Amino acid sequence: MQTVSIVGLGRAGGALAIALDRAGVRIDYLIYRTDPPVAMSFDPQKLVRFESVNAIPSEILIIATADQDIRATAETLPKTTGLPRVVLHLSGSLSSDELSNLKESRDVAVGSMHPLIAISDAELGSEHFSGAYFCLEGEPTALNPAKQLVEVLGAQHFSIETSFKPLYHAAAVMASGNVTALFDAAIEMLSACGLPHERAHRILFPLLQSTVSNLRARSTKQALTGPFVRGDAAALERHLDAFEGTIDERIRSIYLDLAERSVRLAGGEHMAELLAAITMAKRKNGC
């Protein structure tokens, strides 16, 4: 079993540390820069301030700091007397190039392993790795140990070329963060019907769950439901009329953009009619 140390104990680093520990992976050091993590129940001797580290005895070091701190952290690490043979970071949008100084100056194999899950809390996030996917990128000699860690967590992995990391991350944001923002817009719309915000959240959530269940089992085209699948142009017009004076113009713009995407996804004999209505509405509202 490979041994691991982690730099950065925020949501992602904390969740990974907890999950790896539960999976039986030996954690040597949990390294922090500011305040030690209060909520993590690890042996206090494993918690080490970054400035105090002279050598890291692990086989793998994982940098789980904020994206903007990864390069600076990597540039500071060569000052220690010993480094693991593999260094990985957890960023979704940044590639292993952030660790290039370690590769060049210390002959360390570098890579990135990004967990494709939403982590809002370290303890809760630690329960979501099993069955999830990790995006792996970097040198083959770094990715092989990364794959082993992923598999120990009960997760799956895939690899992409270094140049595609930002596009990959944008896709992840679209499928997670943007969905949350979209759900928030739906809550605002339902709240405009006179329902309290929290009740609107509770009412809409089972609908979202059923959509996710459909997507798990079927293609996006097959999972799509609603008026655009039915070719219901009259429902579209009623929606647009209902927005007048009640809904923020930015939400109307989001609705129209997604309506166009839905119509094209659904296809069918009414597609031209619906697209024409959406185009007219966009022009009318300056979208």
Backbone hydrogen bonds in HBPLUS format (Angstrom, degrees):
<---DONOR---> <-ACCEPTOR-->    atom                        ^
c    i                          cat <-CA-CA->   ^        H-A-AA   ^      H-
h    n   atom  resd res      DA  || num        DHA   H-A  angle D-A-AA Bond
n    s   type  num  typ     dist DA aas  dist angle  dist       angle   num
A0059-GLU N   A0003-THR O   3.21 MM  56  5.37 137.0  2.41 113.2 123.4     1
A0060-ILE N   A0003-THR O   3.11 MM  57  6.35 148.6  2.21 152.2 161.8     2
A0004-VAL N   A0026-ARG O   2.98 MM  22  6.34 164.1  2.01 165.2 170.4     3
A0028-ASP N   A0004-VAL O   2.84 MM  24  6.03 159.0  1.88 152.5 159.7     4
A0005-SER N   A0060-ILE O   3.03 MM  55  6.50 145.4  2.15 154.1 164.8     5
A0062-ILE N   A0005-SER O   2.91 MM  57  6.31 161.5  1.94 156.0 161.9     6
A0006-ILE N   A0029-TYR O   3.02 MM  23  6.43 155.6  2.08 152.7 157.4     7
A0031-ILE N   A0006-ILE O   2.75 MM  25  5.99 167.9  1.76 168.5 170.2     8
A0007-VAL N   A0062-ILE O   2.86 MM  55  6.24 162.0  1.89 158.2 163.1     9
A0064-ALA N   A0007-VAL O   2.61 MM  57  5.67 164.4  1.64 164.9 170.7    10
A0008-GLY N   A0031-ILE O   2.84 MM  23  6.12 172.4  1.85 171.2 169.7    11
A0014-GLY N   A0010-GLY O   2.78 MM   4  5.40 149.6  1.87 136.4 146.6    12
A0015-ALA N   A0011-ARG O   2.96 MM   4  5.92 157.9  2.00 139.0 145.6    13
A0016-LEU N   A0012-ALA O   2.96 MM   4  6.13 164.1  1.98 152.2 156.6    14
A0017-ALA N   A0013-GLY O   2.95 MM   4  6.06 156.5  2.01 144.4 151.2    15
A0018-ILE N   A0014-GLY O   3.03 MM   4  6.24 164.1  2.06 151.7 155.2    16
A0019-ALA N   A0015-ALA O   2.97 MM   4  6.15 166.4  1.99 150.8 154.9    17
A0020-LEU N   A0016-LEU O   2.85 MM   4  5.94 167.1  1.86 153.7 157.2    18
A0021-ASP N   A0017-ALA O   3.01 MM   4  6.06 160.4  2.05 145.3 151.2    19
A0022-ARG N   A0018-ILE O   2.99 MM   4  6.21 158.6  2.03 149.3 155.0    20
A0023-ALA N   A0019-ALA O   2.98 MM   4  6.17 137.9  2.16 139.9 151.8    21
A0023-ALA N   A0020-LEU O   3.09 MM   3  4.95 123.3  2.43  90.5 105.5    22
A0025-VAL N   A0020-LEU O   2.98 MM   5  5.33 157.9  2.03 157.3 150.7    23
A0024-GLY N   A0021-ASP O   3.11 MM   3  5.26 160.1  2.15 104.8 110.6    24
A0030-LEU N   A0046-LYS O   2.69 MM  16  5.67 163.7  1.71 151.9 148.5    25
A0048-VAL N   A0030-LEU O   2.98 MM  18  6.08 160.4  2.01 140.2 145.7    26
A0032-TYR N   A0048-VAL O   2.98 MM  16  6.36 152.4  2.06 148.3 156.9    27
A0050-PHE N   A0032-TYR O   2.74 MM  18  5.55 152.4  1.82 158.6 158.4    28
A0046-LYS N   A0043-ASP O   2.82 MM   3  5.57 159.5  1.86 126.2 132.6    29
A0047-LEU N   A0044-PRO O   3.10 MM   3  5.28 145.3  2.22 102.2 112.2    30
A0052-SER N   A0049-ARG O   2.86 MM   3  5.43 150.8  1.95 117.7 127.2    31
A0053-VAL N   A0050-PHE O   3.21 MM   3  5.59 166.8  2.22 113.9 118.0    32
A0081-THR N   A0054-ASN O   2.48 MM  27  5.67 143.5  1.60 162.8 173.1    33
A0056-ILE N   A0082-GLY O   3.12 MM  26  5.74 156.2  2.18 121.6 128.7    34
A0061-LEU N   A0086-VAL O   2.94 MM  25  6.36 156.4  2.00 152.1 159.8    35
A0088-LEU N   A0061-LEU O   2.85 MM  27  6.28 160.7  1.89 161.9 168.6    36
A0063-ILE N   A0088-LEU O   2.70 MM  25  6.14 165.0  1.73 157.3 160.7    37
A0090-LEU N   A0063-ILE O   3.21 MM  27  6.55 142.0  2.36 164.4 161.1    38
A0069-ASP N   A0066-ALA O   2.87 MM   3  5.44 157.1  1.92 120.3 128.0    39
A0070-ILE N   A0067-ASP O   3.21 MM   3  5.48 164.0  2.24 111.7 116.4    40
A0073-THR N   A0069-ASP O   2.92 MM   4  5.99 155.2  1.98 149.0 156.3    41
A0074-ALA N   A0070-ILE O   2.91 MM   4  6.16 160.7  1.94 153.6 158.9    42
A0075-GLU N   A0071-ARG O   2.86 MM   4  6.10 150.7  1.94 148.3 156.9    43
A0076-THR N   A0072-ALA O   3.07 MM   4  6.25 131.7  2.32 138.1 149.7    44
A0076-THR N   A0073-THR O   3.16 MM   3  5.18 134.6  2.37  95.5 107.8    45
A0077-LEU N   A0073-THR O   3.09 MM   4  6.32 143.7  2.23 147.0 156.4    46
A0079-LYS N   A0076-THR O   3.11 MM   3  5.92 163.2  2.14 125.4 130.6    47
A0080-THR N   A0077-LEU O   2.89 MM   3  5.74 169.0  1.90 131.0 134.4    48
A0109-ALA N   A0085-ARG O   3.08 MM  24  6.25 163.0  2.11 155.3 151.3    49
A0087-VAL N   A0109-ALA O   2.94 MM  22  6.35 161.1  1.98 165.0 170.9    50
A0111-GLY N   A0087-VAL O   3.15 MM  24  6.64 140.3  2.32 149.4 155.2    51
A0089-HIS N   A0111-GLY O   3.11 MM  22  6.74 137.9  2.30 135.0 146.1    52
A0113-MET N   A0089-HIS O   2.88 MM  24  6.24 159.7  1.92 163.6 170.3    53
A0098-GLU N   A0095-SER O   3.26 MM   3  6.24 174.0  2.26 123.4 124.7    54
A0099-LEU N   A0096-SER O   2.91 MM   3  5.53 161.1  1.95 118.0 124.2    55
A0100-SER N   A0097-ASP O   3.07 MM   3  4.98 160.0  2.11 113.5 112.3    56
A0102-LEU N   A0099-LEU O   3.02 MM   3  5.66 136.0  2.22 116.4 126.9    57
A0103-LYS N   A0099-LEU O   3.41 MM   4  6.80 154.0  2.49 146.8 154.2    58
A0104-GLU N   A0100-SER O   2.94 MM   4  6.17 157.2  2.00 152.7 158.5    59
A0105-SER N   A0101-ASN O   2.86 MM   4  5.77 164.2  1.89 144.2 149.3    60
A0106-ARG N   A0102-LEU O   3.00 MM   4  5.22 148.4  2.10 126.9 135.4    61
A0108-VAL N   A0102-LEU O   3.31 MM   6  5.65 165.8  2.33 124.0 126.0    62
A0139-GLU N   A0110-VAL O   3.08 MM  29  6.04 167.0  2.10 170.7 167.2    63
A0112-SER N   A0137-GLU O   2.68 MM  25  5.27 154.4  1.75 160.8 165.4    64
A0137-GLU N   A0112-SER O   3.04 MM  25  5.27 151.0  2.12 149.6 151.2    65
A0114-HIS N   A0135-CYS O   2.95 MM  21  5.12 163.9  1.98 144.8 146.4    66
A0135-CYS N   A0114-HIS O   2.88 MM  21  5.12 159.8  1.92 145.5 146.7    67
A0116-LEU N   A0133-TYR O   2.78 MM  17  5.47 166.4  1.79 166.8 169.8    68
A0125-GLY N   A0121-ASP O   2.70 MM   4  5.61 157.1  1.75 151.5 159.7    69
A0126-SER N   A0122-ALA O   3.00 MM   4  6.06 141.3  2.15 141.5 150.0    70
A0127-GLU N   A0124-LEU O   3.15 MM   3  5.67 156.3  2.20 112.4 119.2    71
A0128-HIS N   A0125-GLY O   3.03 MM   3  5.38 166.8  2.04 116.1 120.3    72
A0132-ALA N   A0129-PHE O   2.90 MM   3  5.20 160.4  1.93 128.3 133.3    73
A0131-GLY N   A0154-GLY O   2.80 MM  23  5.93 158.6  1.85 123.8 129.6    74
A0156-GLN N   A0132-ALA O   2.73 MM  24  6.04 164.0  1.75 162.1 167.8    75
A0134-PHE N   A0156-GLN O   2.77 MM  22  6.21 140.3  1.92 140.2 151.8    76
A0158-PHE N   A0134-PHE O   3.06 MM  24  6.50 147.6  2.17 166.9 171.9    77
A0136-LEU N   A0158-PHE O   2.80 MM  22  5.99 171.6  1.80 162.6 165.5    78
A0142-ALA N   A0139-GLU O   2.89 MM   3  5.30 148.0  2.00 112.0 122.2    79
A0143-LEU N   A0139-GLU O   2.94 MM   4  6.20 148.8  2.03 151.8 161.9    80
A0144-ASN N   A0140-PRO O   3.15 MM   4  6.22 155.8  2.21 153.2 154.9    81
A0146-ALA N   A0142-ALA O   3.27 MM   4  6.42 153.4  2.35 139.4 147.3    82
A0147-LYS N   A0143-LEU O   2.79 MM   4  5.99 155.2  1.85 153.4 158.7    83
A0148-GLN N   A0144-ASN O   3.21 MM   4  6.51 152.2  2.29 143.6 150.6    84
A0149-LEU N   A0145-PRO O   3.08 MM   4  6.43 153.4  2.15 148.8 155.2    85
A0150-VAL N   A0146-ALA O   2.99 MM   4  6.28 164.1  2.01 154.3 158.5    86
A0151-GLU N   A0147-LYS O   2.95 MM   4  6.16 160.8  1.98 150.4 155.4    87
A0152-VAL N   A0148-GLN O   2.98 MM   4  6.18 147.3  2.09 143.1 151.8    88
A0153-LEU N   A0149-LEU O   3.16 MM   4  6.48 143.4  2.30 145.2 154.3    89
A0153-LEU N   A0150-VAL O   3.13 MM   3  5.24 126.8  2.43  96.5 110.0    90
A0155-ALA N   A0150-VAL O   3.07 MM   5  5.35 157.1  2.12 158.3 151.6    91
A0154-GLY N   A0151-GLU O   2.99 MM   3  5.02 156.1  2.05 102.4 109.9    92
A0164-PHE N   A0161-GLU O   3.00 MM   3  5.62 154.9  2.07 118.2 125.7    93
A0165-LYS N   A0162-THR O   3.22 MM   3  5.76 173.3  2.23 120.9 122.1    94
A0168-TYR N   A0164-PHE O   2.86 MM   4  6.02 165.2  1.88 165.6 170.6    95
A0169-HIS N   A0165-LYS O   2.95 MM   4  6.15 161.0  1.98 154.1 158.8    96
A0170-ALA N   A0166-PRO O   2.93 MM   4  6.18 150.1  2.02 143.9 152.1    97
A0171-ALA N   A0167-LEU O   3.05 MM   4  6.34 151.3  2.13 146.8 153.9    98
A0172-ALA N   A0168-TYR O   3.06 MM   4  6.44 149.0  2.15 144.5 153.4    99
A0173-VAL N   A0169-HIS O   2.89 MM   4  6.21 156.4  1.94 151.6 157.6   100
A0174-MET N   A0170-ALA O   2.94 MM   4  6.15 153.8  2.01 144.4 151.7   101
A0175-ALA N   A0171-ALA O   3.03 MM   4  6.27 148.3  2.14 144.0 151.8   102
A0176-SER N   A0172-ALA O   3.04 MM   4  6.13 123.9  2.36 140.2 154.2   103
A0176-SER N   A0173-VAL O   3.30 MM   3  5.20 142.8  2.45  94.5 104.8   104
A0178-ASN N   A0173-VAL O   2.79 MM   5  5.96 174.2  1.79 164.0 162.9   105
A0179-VAL N   A0176-SER O   3.08 MM   3  5.13 120.2  2.46  97.0 112.4   106
A0180-THR N   A0176-SER O   2.98 MM   4  6.32 153.8  2.05 154.9 162.2   107
A0181-ALA N   A0177-GLY O   3.01 MM   4  6.35 155.2  2.07 145.9 152.8   108
A0182-LEU N   A0178-ASN O   2.82 MM   4  6.01 149.4  1.91 141.3 150.0   109
A0183-PHE N   A0179-VAL O   2.84 MM   4  6.07 153.7  1.90 146.8 153.8   110
A0184-ASP N   A0180-THR O   2.96 MM   4  6.23 149.5  2.05 143.9 152.4   111
A0185-ALA N   A0181-ALA O   3.04 MM   4  6.38 146.3  2.15 140.4 149.1   112
A0186-ALA N   A0182-LEU O   2.98 MM   4  6.35 150.3  2.07 146.2 154.4   113
A0187-ILE N   A0183-PHE O   2.93 MM   4  6.26 150.7  2.02 147.3 155.3   114
A0188-GLU N   A0184-ASP O   3.01 MM   4  6.32 154.2  2.08 144.7 151.4   115
A0189-MET N   A0185-ALA O   2.99 MM   4  6.31 151.9  2.08 145.7 153.1   116
A0190-LEU N   A0186-ALA O   2.93 MM   4  6.22 160.4  1.97 151.5 156.2   117
A0191-SER N   A0187-ILE O   2.80 MM   4  5.94 151.6  1.88 148.7 157.5   118
A0192-ALA N   A0188-GLU O   3.10 MM   4  6.31 134.8  2.31 136.4 147.1   119
A0192-ALA N   A0189-MET O   3.19 MM   3  5.19 130.5  2.45  92.4 105.2   120
A0193-CYS N   A0190-LEU O   2.96 MM   3  5.29 155.1  2.02 106.3 114.5   121
A0194-GLY N   A0191-SER O   2.96 MM   3  5.42 159.6  2.00 115.1 118.6   122
A0200-ALA N   A0196-PRO O   2.91 MM   4  6.17 158.6  1.95 158.9 165.7   123
A0201-HIS N   A0197-HIS O   3.00 MM   4  6.30 151.6  2.08 148.2 156.0   124
A0202-ARG N   A0198-GLU O   3.06 MM   4  6.40 160.8  2.10 147.1 151.1   125
A0203-ILE N   A0199-ARG O   2.90 MM   4  6.11 156.7  1.96 151.4 158.1   126
A0204-LEU N   A0200-ALA O   3.04 MM   4  6.15 159.5  2.08 149.5 153.8   127
A0205-PHE N   A0201-HIS O   3.07 MM   4  6.08 141.3  2.22 147.9 157.7   128
A0207-LEU N   A0204-LEU O   3.09 MM   3  5.35 122.9  2.43 104.8 119.3   129
A0208-LEU N   A0204-LEU O   3.12 MM   4  6.52 154.8  2.19 152.8 160.3   130
A0208-LEU N   A0205-PHE O   3.03 MM   3  5.06 112.5  2.50  98.1 113.9   131
A0209-GLN N   A0205-PHE O   2.90 MM   4  6.22 158.8  1.94 156.6 163.1   132
A0210-SER N   A0206-PRO O   2.92 MM   4  6.14 154.5  1.98 145.2 151.2   133
A0211-THR N   A0207-LEU O   3.04 MM   4  6.31 148.3  2.15 144.4 153.2   134
A0212-VAL N   A0208-LEU O   2.97 MM   4  6.28 158.9  2.01 152.7 158.0   135
A0213-SER N   A0209-GLN O   2.93 MM   4  6.20 155.1  1.99 147.4 154.6   136
A0214-ASN N   A0210-SER O   2.97 MM   4  6.21 152.7  2.05 141.3 148.4   137
A0215-LEU N   A0211-THR O   2.92 MM   4  6.22 156.3  1.98 149.6 156.2   138
A0216-ARG N   A0212-VAL O   2.91 MM   4  6.15 142.1  2.05 144.6 155.0   139
A0217-ALA N   A0213-SER O   3.34 MM   4  6.59 145.0  2.47 141.9 149.1   140
A0217-ALA N   A0214-ASN O   3.19 MM   3  5.38 127.4  2.48  98.2 110.7   141
A0218-ARG N   A0214-ASN O   2.86 MM   4  5.86 139.0  2.03 150.3 162.5   142
A0223-ALA N   A0219-SER O   2.85 MM   4  6.00 146.4  1.96 150.0 160.2   143
A0224-LEU N   A0220-THR O   3.07 MM   4  6.04 130.5  2.32 141.7 151.5   144
A0229-VAL N   A0226-GLY O   3.25 MM   3  5.77 138.8  2.43 111.4 121.1   145
A0231-GLY N   A0227-PRO O   2.92 MM   4  5.98 113.3  2.37 133.4 149.9   146
A0232-ASP N   A0227-PRO O   2.84 MM   5  4.95 171.5  1.84 152.5 152.5   147
A0236-LEU N   A0232-ASP O   3.42 MM   4  6.80 155.8  2.49 143.0 149.1   148
A0237-GLU N   A0233-ALA O   3.06 MM   4  6.42 158.2  2.11 150.5 155.3   149
A0238-ARG N   A0234-ALA O   2.98 MM   4  6.28 154.2  2.05 145.9 153.0   150
A0239-HIS N   A0235-ALA O   2.91 MM   4  6.19 155.3  1.97 151.2 157.8   151
A0240-LEU N   A0236-LEU O   3.01 MM   4  6.31 164.0  2.04 154.3 157.9   152
A0241-ASP N   A0237-GLU O   2.93 MM   4  6.15 156.6  1.98 149.4 155.9   153
A0242-ALA N   A0238-ARG O   2.94 MM   4  6.10 151.4  2.02 144.6 152.4   154
A0243-PHE N   A0239-HIS O   3.12 MM   4  6.44 133.9  2.34 144.2 156.1   155
A0244-GLU N   A0241-ASP O   3.23 MM   3  5.62 144.3  2.37 106.5 115.2   156
A0246-THR N   A0243-PHE O   3.03 MM   3  5.41 167.6  2.04 127.0 130.2   157
A0247-ILE N   A0243-PHE O   3.12 MM   4  5.03 167.3  2.13 145.6 141.7   158
A0251-ILE N   A0248-ASP O   3.01 MM   3  5.43 129.5  2.28 107.4 119.8   159
A0252-ARG N   A0248-ASP O   3.20 MM   4  6.64 152.9  2.27 147.4 155.4   160
A0253-SER N   A0249-GLU O   2.98 MM   4  6.28 152.1  2.06 145.4 152.4   161
A0254-ILE N   A0250-ARG O   3.04 MM   4  6.34 155.6  2.10 142.4 148.3   162
A0255-TYR N   A0251-ILE O   2.86 MM   4  6.08 164.9  1.88 152.8 157.0   163
A0256-LEU N   A0252-ARG O   2.96 MM   4  6.21 159.7  2.00 150.5 155.1   164
A0257-ASP N   A0253-SER O   3.02 MM   4  6.24 161.6  2.06 150.6 155.4   165
A0258-LEU N   A0254-ILE O   2.98 MM   4  6.18 166.2  2.00 157.0 160.6   166
A0259-ALA N   A0255-TYR O   2.77 MM   4  5.88 144.0  1.90 143.6 155.0   167
A0260-GLU N   A0256-LEU O   3.00 MM   4  6.19 156.6  2.05 145.7 150.5   168
A0261-ARG N   A0257-ASP O   3.16 MM   4  6.47 156.4  2.22 141.2 147.5   169
A0262-SER N   A0258-LEU O   2.84 MM   4  6.04 158.1  1.89 146.9 153.1   170
A0263-VAL N   A0259-ALA O   2.87 MM   4  6.09 159.4  1.92 152.1 157.2   171
A0264-ARG N   A0260-GLU O   3.06 MM   4  6.27 164.9  2.08 150.0 153.6   172
A0265-LEU N   A0261-ARG O   2.91 MM   4  6.11 150.3  2.00 145.1 154.2   173
A0266-ALA N   A0262-SER O   2.81 MM   4  6.00 157.7  1.86 151.2 157.1   174
A0267-GLY N   A0263-VAL O   2.86 MM   4  5.99 156.3  1.92 150.1 156.5   175
A0271-MET N   A0268-GLY O   3.29 MM   3  5.66 167.9  2.30 115.0 117.3   176
A0274-LEU N   A0270-HIS O   3.04 MM   4  6.25 166.0  2.06 161.3 165.2   177
A0275-LEU N   A0271-MET O   2.88 MM   4  6.03 165.1  1.90 158.0 162.3   178
A0276-ALA N   A0272-ALA O   2.99 MM   4  6.10 153.7  2.06 145.1 152.0   179
A0277-ALA N   A0273-GLU O   3.11 MM   4  6.38 154.5  2.18 144.0 150.4   180
A0278-ILE N   A0274-LEU O   2.94 MM   4  6.22 155.9  2.00 150.9 157.6   181
A0279-THR N   A0275-LEU O   2.89 MM   4  6.03 161.4  1.92 148.5 153.7   182
A0280-MET N   A0276-ALA O   2.99 MM   4  6.16 158.1  2.04 146.0 151.7   183
A0281-ALA N   A0277-ALA O   3.02 MM   4  6.22 154.8  2.08 142.4 149.2   184
A0282-LYS N   A0278-ILE O   2.90 MM   4  6.16 152.8  1.98 149.8 157.3   185
A0283-ARG N   A0279-THR O   3.03 MM   4  6.28 158.5  2.08 149.2 154.4   186
A0284-LYS N   A0280-MET O   2.97 MM   4  6.16 159.4  2.02 147.3 153.3   187
A0285-ASN N   A0281-ALA O   3.06 MM   4  6.20 147.2  2.17 142.1 149.9   188
A0286-GLY N   A0282-LYS O   2.87 MM   4  5.77 102.5  2.48 136.6 154.0   189
A0287-CYS N   A0282-LYS O   2.72 MM   5  4.63 154.3  1.78 144.2 145.3   190
A0286-GLY N   A0283-ARG O   3.24 MM   3  4.99 160.3  2.28  97.9 103.7   191
